[in-house]
Amino acid sequence: MFKGKINVTRLLVQKFGGSSLADTDKIKGVADIITTAYDAGTQVVAIVSAMGKTTDGLVALANELNSSPQGRDYDMLLATGEMVSASLLALHLQSRGYKAIALTGFQAGVRTEDVYNTARIKDVETDYLNTLLEAGTIVIVTGFQGENSKGEICTLGRGGSDTSAVAIAGALKADACDIYTDVTGVYSTDPRIVPNAIKLDEIAHIEMMELARLGAKVLHPRSVEAARRWGVKVRVRSTFNLNDEGTLVVDEAMMSQDSTRAVAGVACDKNQARVAVIGLPDKPGIAAHLFKTLAEKSISVDMIIQSIGQDGVTNDIAFTVNTWDLQNAEAVLKPILHDLGAREVLLDDNVAKVSIVGVGMIDRPGVAASMFQALAEAEVNIGMIATSEIKISVLVSSSQSDKAVQAIHHAFFSDASSEELVPSKLGY
């Protein structure tokens, strides 16, 4: 006999990562979290990742048989990991007397672009989900996947399960979306670099999105982008420390006044490389030709500096790319050097991008000065600088990146409570 539902007051989406589902004992622990909410009168939709390192194992198997697996059948393979964890969780809940069902992303109404391996969610059709919830069913949905217009399985790429959870929460107009992982929240920086980094009680969507793009790995940028678009209140929590309320990721307008310090966090991205095109003619259209060629090959660039060359006549243009795009960038640029009228291309992958992010720095003078002063006192040399309203990034050598993070963090968080120490599990 299945347990019923009474006095429904809330709808909660809970997402559980691979470390939370690594074995059957952990699956039982996840079931405890779900049923605690359900028994309190909450409708629950749980989004699950694959168990432990299952996806890594599937990728390894594919690579044994195909040197560059991709496309439709690769997505069919990778999607099976989440199907296993969803089914096992549903079966366990049923054994405890709860009405539960496991759904694939496409059964749950997740519709994606017609793109394999890195699809974006276009829409979530909620009729079936709502019918199940109204019948008192705990719904378990595979994250990381959906269905395209041809009825094919498409996966969402890195961080896809977080994105699934936020999109489904938004479509269902859920009261909240709790992201359960092996960390207790979002920290002011990487605790492996700064041991006394502090856990943030709140952070704005836009701040979290920037930090995620700049190297913080606790949430994927796409999931935060979806949360901002749908207006979803997200809480990052630990599956293994339920007494900790975690970090709330919300719209800036919903944040309390005492959360608006100038800088929310310090991020470091070591997957950066510097490309310099030397000796470009000083005339209109050169930069347009250069960056259009890179864009046509889907190579994204970030920090950009144009400066007068050593000869005083030509220009040099330097920019950064992700390290995995460096070889492609070189292959694209060398053949067009003659067209550009440039002398050479210089590459450097011994760099890192260190950034501060905070909505509180808008119209607040002195933030950049404090950052640069901290780097100067630590004798860290700056190679490039990029800014926006809520972000300042600098390029430094890889060997000095940790020192840079430590110096900047001390400059902006030295007044933080020393009692808020970081646990062994990391949020970055």
N, C-alpha and C positions, 0 to 999 in steps of 0.2 A: 504494500500500500504506500503510495507516494505521499510525502508531506505536502500540505497545501499552503497557501499564502493568505494572510489577512492583513488588513490595515496598511496597504501599500502607500508609502509616503515619498519614496525617493526612487530614482533610477540611477544606478551606478555602473559605470564601465570600469572593469579592473583588467589591467594588462600584466601578464607574468612573463618575465624573460627566461632564457634558457637555463640560467643558473638556478632559478627558482623551481625548475621542473626537471632537474638533472637525473633524478632517480625516483623510484616509487615512494620512498619515504617523503621526499620533498613534494611530490604530487599530493600526498595525503595532507601535508602542511598547507598547501595552496587550497585544497578543498576546505580546510578549517577556516581560512580567511573568507572564502566565498560564502560558506554556510553561516558564519557569524553575521555577515551583512544581511543575508537572506532571511534568517530567523528574526532579525530586528525589523522586518517589514519592508525590505528594500528589494526592488527588482534588480537582478544582476545579469550583466553580459560580461563574460570573461574572454579576453583575447589572449591567445597563447603563442609563444615561440616554440621552436623545436627544442627537444630535450638536450640540455648540456651542449656538447660539441657535435651534435648530430649533423648540422648543416656543414660543418667543416669536413666531417667524414664523407658526406655525399659529394662534396666538391672534390675531395681527394680521389674518390672512386671514379668520378667523371674524368678527371685528368689522367688517370691511368689508361683510359680507353680513348681519349680524345685530347690532343695537346691544347686545344682552345675551345672548350665547350661553351656553347651559347645558344640562344634562340629558344624556340618552342619546346623542344624535348628536354633541354636543360631546365627550363621552368617547371615542366612536369615532374622532373626528378626532385628538384629542391623543395617543391611544394609538399612532398610527402612527409617531410620532417614534422611540420606543424600538424599534419593530419594525425600522426601517431600520438602526440602529446594531447591533442584535443579529445581524441577517442578514449584514451586511458583515463583522463580526468573525468569525462562524462560517465564512463563505466563505474568509476569509484564512487562518484556522487550517487549514482543509481543504487549501488550496493548499500549505501547508507540511508536509503529511503527517500531520496530527493528526486524530483522530476527534472531530468537534465537531458540535453541533446547536444551533440557535437555537429557543427556545420563547417563546411569549407568556406573560404572567403566568397566564392561565387554563389554558393547556396544561401549565404547570408545577405546577398544583394550588393556586394562590392563590385562596382563596374570601373574598369580601368581604360586607359589609353590603349591603342593597338601597338604597344611596344613591349617587347620581351625583356626580361632581366632587370629593367629599371623603370617600370611603368609608374605613372602617377594615377591616383584615384580621381575619377571624374565625378562619380556620384555613388550614393548608397541608397538602394531601394529598401525601405524599412517595413513594408506591409507584413511580410512573413515574420520578421523579428518581433514586431508589435503583437502579432497574433499569439506567438509563443509566450511572450512576457505576460500578456493578459491572462493566459491560461495557467500562470504560476510556474512556468518552466525556467530553470536556470540555463541560459544559452551560452555554450562554449564555441567560440569562433576561431578558426585558424588565422593568425596574423600573416603579414608578409605577402598576401596573394589576393587576387580577384579575377574577374572574368572580363575579357575584352568584347568588342562588338561581334566577333566571330564565334563567341562561345568558348574561346580557348583560355587556359590558365595563364595568367601573367603574374610574375613576382615583382615586388616593389623595390628591390635593391636593399642596400644597407640601411638598418633602422626601420625596415618596413613594418614590423609588428607594432612599433610605437605609432607609426602613421595610421595603420589600420585602426588602432584603438581610438585615436583622437577623431578620425573621420567618422567612425561609427557613433561615438559619443555625440559629436556635433549633429549628425543626421537624426539621432533619436532624441535630441535635446535633453541629454542626460544632465543630472545635477552636478556630476563631477566625473573625472577620469583619473583613476589612481594608477600610476605606473609603478609596479613592484619590481625591484631589481635587487642587486647585492650591495647597494650603497644606501646610505640613510638620507640622501638628498643632494642638493647642488651646493658646491663649496666655492669659496672665494678664489681658489686656484687649485692646481694639482697638488694634493697632499704629499705626493712622492717627492715634490720639489720643496714645498713649504709645509713642514710637519704641523704647524699650528694654524693652518688655514681654517677658516670658520665656515660652519654650515649656515646657509642663508635661509631665513624663515620664509621670505617671499622674494620673487624676482619677476620682472615684467616680461611678457611674451617677447617683446622686441629685444630685450637684453639677452634673454636665453637663446634666441635665434642667432644673434651675433656671436655669442660665446660658442655655440655649437658649431658655427661655420668657421670659427677661428681656432678650433682644436679641442674644446671641451667635448667629451664623448658620452656624457650622461644621458643626453637626448639627441636624436638626429634632427638636423635643421628642418627637414621636411615635416616632421611631426609637430614641431613648434610653429612652423608656418601654417599648418592646418589648424592648430589650436587657436592661433590669432584670427584666422579667417572665419572659423566657426564660432568664435567666442567661447571656447571650451576652457573651463577651469581644470588645470592639470596639477596633480600632486605627485611628486617623486618620493617614493617610500621604499623602505627595505623590507623584503619578505622575512628577513631573519631578525628584525628588531621592531616589532609591532608597537612598542611603547613610544617610539620616536615618530612624531607627526610629519617628518620630512620637510620638503620645500614646496611651497605653493607657487605655481607659475600662472599668472593671471594678467588680465589687461591692466595697463598702467594706471588707469583711472580707479581701479579697485584696490590698489596698494595702500597700505597705511602710511601716514606721513613719516613715521620714524624709519621707514624702509628706503627712503630716497637719499642715501648717501651718494656722493659724487660718482663713485666707481663701484659697480656691482661685482666685478670680477676681473681677474687677470688670466689670459689664455696664452698658450704657446703652441704653435703649429710647426712641427719639425719636418713636415712633408712639403717643404717649399724649396724652390730652386730659382736662381736669378739668371735671366737672359739679358745680355746687352748687345745691341746692334750698333756697331761702331762706324763712324764716318758717313753718316747719311747727309745727302744734300739738304740745304736749308731752303726748302720751297714747299708750297702747299701741296697736299695730297699724299705725301710720303707716309705719314703716320696712318692715314686712312687705308692705304694699300697694305701696309704691314699688318695691321690688326684685322682687317677684313680677311686676309689670307689665313690667319690663325683661326678666326671664327669659322670659316668654311670647313675646317678640319676639327671643329668642336673642341678647340683648345681654349680654355678660359684663362684670362690673365687677371691679375689683381693690382698690385702696387705698380705705378707707372711714373717714371721720371724722364723728362727730356732735358738735356743739358748741352751747352756749347762744347764741341770737341776741343781737344788739346791744340789743334791748329787754328782755332778761333774762327774758322769758316764753316765747318760742317757741324752736324749735331750727332749726339749719341742718345739713343733711347734704351732705357733699361726697364725691365718689368719682371714680375714674378709669375710662376706657374706652379702647379702641383708637381711633385717629383715624378709621378707616374706619367705626366705629359711632357717631360723634358726631352726624351728621345724623339717624340713626335714633333715637338717644336723645332728641334734642330733639323730634322728631316724636311720640314716645311720651309724653314728660313734659308738654308744654304743654297738651294736652287734659285731663289729669287734675289740673292744679293746683287746680282748684276742689274736686274730690273729696278731695284731700289737705289742703285748707285752707291751701296755701302761697301766698306772694306772687309769687315769680318763680323762673326758672331762669337761672343764669349759666353761660356756656361759655367755656373757655379752652384753645386748642390750642397755646399757646406754652409748653409744658412738656415735660419729659423725666423719665424714671424712671431713677435711678442706683442700682445695687444691689451689695452684696457677698454672696458665697456661699461657704460652707465648712463641712464637717462638723466641722472642728476648733474651730468657735466654740461648740459645745454645751458648756455648763457651764464656759466659759472667760470669766471676767469681764474687762471692759475693752475688748472688741471694739467695742461700740457707742460707748463714750466716745472711743476712738481715731478712729473714723469721723467723729463729730460735731466733734471737735476739729480734724481736718484740714479739714473744710468751713468751720469758723469762721475758721481762720487764712487760708484762701483767700478769705474774705469772700463765701461762697456761702450764700444764704438758703435755708432748708428750708421747703417749703410743706406737705408731708404726710410721714408716716412709717408704714411697715408692717413688721412683723417676723414671723419664724417661727424654729424651732430652728436652721436653717442659712442664714437669709437676713435681711438688713436692706435695705430699700428706702427711698429718699427721693425726693420730687418736688421738682424745681428748675426754674427757668426754662430754656428751650431755649438762651438765649444764654450761660448759665453751665454747661451740662452738660459740655462738654469740660474746663473748669477743675475741675469737681467730680471727674471721673474721674481726672484727673492728680493731684489732691491726695490722693485716697483711695488710689490705686495707690502713690504714694510712701510713704504711711503704713504700708502693709502689705508692700511689696515692695522697700523701699529697700536691703535687705541682699542682694537677688538678684545673681547674678553678672552683671557687665557684659559678659562674653564671650558670653552667650546673647542675641545681638541677633536681631531678627526680619528675615526676608527680605522682598523686595518684595511677594510674594504674601501676602495677608492671611487670617487665620483668623476674622475677625469681619465 
